Amino acid sequence: MATTYDPLTNTPPQETARAAPPAPSPPGRGPRQPDSVGDLIGEITEDLTALVRDEINLAKAELKEEATKAGKAGGMLAGAGYAGHLLVLFVSLTVMFALAHAVDIAWAALIVTALWAAAAAVLYSTGRRRLKDVHLKPEQTVQTLKEDAKWARHPTS
Protein backbone atom coordinates (compact mmCIF):
# COMPACT_ATOMS: atom_id res chain seq x y z
CA MET A 1 0.00 0.00 0.00
CA ALA A 2 1.27 3.46 -0.96
CA THR A 3 0.53 6.66 0.95
CA THR A 4 -0.58 9.66 -1.14
CA TYR A 5 -1.42 13.28 -0.34
CA ASP A 6 -3.78 15.29 -2.53
CA PRO A 7 -2.52 18.91 -2.60
CA LEU A 8 -5.57 20.22 -4.54
CA THR A 9 -8.18 19.23 -1.99
CA ASN A 10 -5.90 19.45 1.05
CA THR A 11 -7.10 16.09 2.25
CA PRO A 12 -5.00 14.12 4.71
CA PRO A 13 -2.93 11.24 3.43
CA GLN A 14 -4.93 8.15 2.53
CA GLU A 15 -3.98 4.60 1.90
CA THR A 16 -4.44 3.61 -1.73
CA ALA A 17 -4.14 0.20 -3.23
CA ARG A 18 -1.65 -0.38 -6.02
CA ALA A 19 -3.09 -1.09 -9.41
CA ALA A 20 -3.74 -4.75 -10.01
CA PRO A 21 -1.98 -6.34 -12.99
CA PRO A 22 -4.18 -6.76 -16.07
CA ALA A 23 -6.26 -9.92 -16.10
CA PRO A 24 -5.11 -12.60 -18.49
CA SER A 25 -7.25 -13.19 -21.57
CA PRO A 26 -9.73 -16.08 -21.33
CA PRO A 27 -8.34 -19.46 -22.36
CA GLY A 28 -8.85 -20.40 -25.97
CA ARG A 29 -9.06 -16.81 -27.08
CA GLY A 30 -6.33 -14.64 -28.42
CA PRO A 31 -6.09 -10.93 -27.97
CA ARG A 32 -9.33 -8.92 -28.20
CA GLN A 33 -10.60 -8.55 -31.78
CA PRO A 34 -11.14 -5.01 -33.03
CA ASP A 35 -14.73 -3.83 -33.38
CA SER A 36 -16.34 -3.82 -36.77
CA VAL A 37 -16.93 -0.56 -38.66
CA GLY A 38 -20.65 -0.83 -37.94
CA ASP A 39 -19.99 -1.17 -34.21
CA LEU A 40 -17.68 1.84 -34.27
CA ILE A 41 -20.22 3.94 -36.19
CA GLY A 42 -22.90 2.86 -33.72
CA GLU A 43 -20.75 3.93 -30.79
CA ILE A 44 -19.98 7.26 -32.44
CA THR A 45 -23.68 7.81 -33.10
CA GLU A 46 -24.54 7.03 -29.47
CA ASP A 47 -21.80 9.35 -28.23
CA LEU A 48 -22.94 12.16 -30.52
CA THR A 49 -26.55 11.67 -29.44
CA ALA A 50 -25.54 11.83 -25.78
CA LEU A 51 -23.41 14.90 -26.45
CA VAL A 52 -26.22 16.73 -28.25
CA ARG A 53 -28.71 15.74 -25.53
CA ASP A 54 -26.36 17.05 -22.83
CA GLU A 55 -25.80 20.30 -24.72
CA ILE A 56 -29.55 20.78 -25.15
CA ASN A 57 -30.10 20.19 -21.43
CA LEU A 58 -27.35 22.68 -20.62
CA ALA A 59 -28.89 25.25 -22.96
CA LYS A 60 -32.32 24.71 -21.34
CA ALA A 61 -30.85 25.23 -17.88
CA GLU A 62 -29.03 28.38 -18.97
CA LEU A 63 -32.13 29.78 -20.69
CA LYS A 64 -34.27 29.05 -17.63
CA GLU A 65 -31.78 30.86 -15.41
CA GLU A 66 -31.60 33.84 -17.76
CA ALA A 67 -35.41 33.93 -18.11
CA THR A 68 -35.71 34.06 -14.32
CA LYS A 69 -33.29 36.98 -14.17
CA ALA A 70 -35.13 38.73 -17.03
CA GLY A 71 -38.48 38.21 -15.29
CA LYS A 72 -37.22 39.77 -12.08
CA ALA A 73 -35.71 42.69 -13.98
CA GLY A 74 -38.97 43.14 -15.92
CA GLY A 75 -40.92 43.23 -12.67
CA MET A 76 -38.61 45.93 -11.34
CA LEU A 77 -39.03 47.93 -14.55
CA ALA A 78 -42.80 47.60 -14.28
CA GLY A 79 -42.62 48.88 -10.70
CA ALA A 80 -40.45 51.79 -11.87
CA GLY A 81 -42.97 52.56 -14.60
CA TYR A 82 -45.81 52.64 -12.07
CA ALA A 83 -43.78 54.87 -9.75
CA GLY A 84 -43.01 57.14 -12.72
CA HIS A 85 -46.70 57.31 -13.54
CA LEU A 86 -47.49 58.37 -9.98
CA LEU A 87 -44.69 60.95 -10.17
CA VAL A 88 -46.16 62.48 -13.32
CA LEU A 89 -49.60 62.51 -11.71
CA PHE A 90 -48.44 64.29 -8.58
CA VAL A 91 -46.25 66.75 -10.48
CA SER A 92 -49.29 67.57 -12.60
CA LEU A 93 -51.35 68.14 -9.46
CA THR A 94 -48.60 70.32 -8.02
CA VAL A 95 -48.52 72.45 -11.18
CA MET A 96 -52.29 72.68 -11.13
CA PHE A 97 -52.39 73.84 -7.49
CA ALA A 98 -49.53 76.26 -8.12
CA LEU A 99 -51.45 77.77 -11.03
CA ALA A 100 -54.51 77.98 -8.77
CA HIS A 101 -52.81 80.83 -6.91
CA ALA A 102 -52.86 82.88 -10.12
CA VAL A 103 -56.16 81.73 -11.67
CA ASP A 104 -59.22 79.79 -10.58
CA ILE A 105 -58.62 76.08 -9.81
CA ALA A 106 -60.84 74.99 -12.70
CA TRP A 107 -58.80 77.04 -15.17
CA ALA A 108 -55.58 75.68 -13.68
CA ALA A 109 -56.85 72.12 -14.17
CA LEU A 110 -57.83 72.94 -17.75
CA ILE A 111 -54.37 74.38 -18.50
CA VAL A 112 -52.61 71.27 -17.15
CA THR A 113 -55.02 69.05 -19.11
CA ALA A 114 -54.30 71.00 -22.30
CA LEU A 115 -50.54 70.60 -21.76
CA TRP A 116 -50.96 66.84 -21.40
CA ALA A 117 -53.20 66.71 -24.47
CA ALA A 118 -50.53 68.51 -26.50
CA ALA A 119 -47.84 66.12 -25.23
CA ALA A 120 -50.06 63.14 -26.08
CA ALA A 121 -50.70 64.45 -29.60
CA VAL A 122 -46.98 64.97 -30.27
CA LEU A 123 -46.09 61.50 -28.94
CA TYR A 124 -48.91 59.89 -30.96
CA SER A 125 -47.94 61.51 -34.25
CA THR A 126 -44.23 60.76 -33.76
CA GLY A 127 -44.93 57.15 -32.81
CA ARG A 128 -47.26 56.64 -35.75
CA ARG A 129 -44.71 58.07 -38.20
CA ARG A 130 -41.97 55.83 -36.81
CA LEU A 131 -44.25 52.78 -36.87
CA LYS A 132 -44.77 53.24 -40.61
CA ASP A 133 -40.99 52.87 -41.04
CA VAL A 134 -40.99 49.43 -39.38
CA HIS A 135 -40.65 46.50 -41.78
CA LEU A 136 -41.18 43.13 -40.16
CA LYS A 137 -39.86 41.24 -43.16
CA PRO A 138 -36.13 40.55 -42.61
CA GLU A 139 -34.89 41.84 -45.98
CA GLN A 140 -31.21 40.91 -45.58
CA THR A 141 -32.06 37.38 -44.42
CA VAL A 142 -34.42 36.86 -47.35
CA GLN A 143 -31.74 38.10 -49.74
CA THR A 144 -29.04 35.79 -48.34
CA LEU A 145 -31.44 32.84 -48.41
CA LYS A 146 -32.14 33.53 -52.08
CA GLU A 147 -28.39 33.66 -52.75
CA ASP A 148 -27.87 30.39 -50.84
CA ALA A 149 -30.64 28.69 -52.82
CA LYS A 150 -29.14 29.95 -56.07
CA TRP A 151 -25.70 28.67 -55.07
CA ALA A 152 -27.15 25.29 -54.03
CA ARG A 153 -28.69 24.86 -57.49
CA HIS A 154 -25.48 25.90 -59.25
CA PRO A 155 -22.54 25.45 -56.82
CA THR A 156 -19.82 26.08 -59.43
CA SER A 157 -21.17 29.39 -60.78
Secondary structure, DSSP 4 states (H G I P E B T S, - for coil): -EEEEETTTTEEEEEEPPPPPPPPPPTT--SPPPPPHHHHHHHHHHHHHHHHHHHHHHHHHHHHHHHHHHHHHHHHHHHHHHHHHHHHHHHHHHHHHHHTTTS-HHHHHHHHHHHHHHHHHHHHHHHHHHHHT---S-HHHHHHHHHHHHHHHSTT-
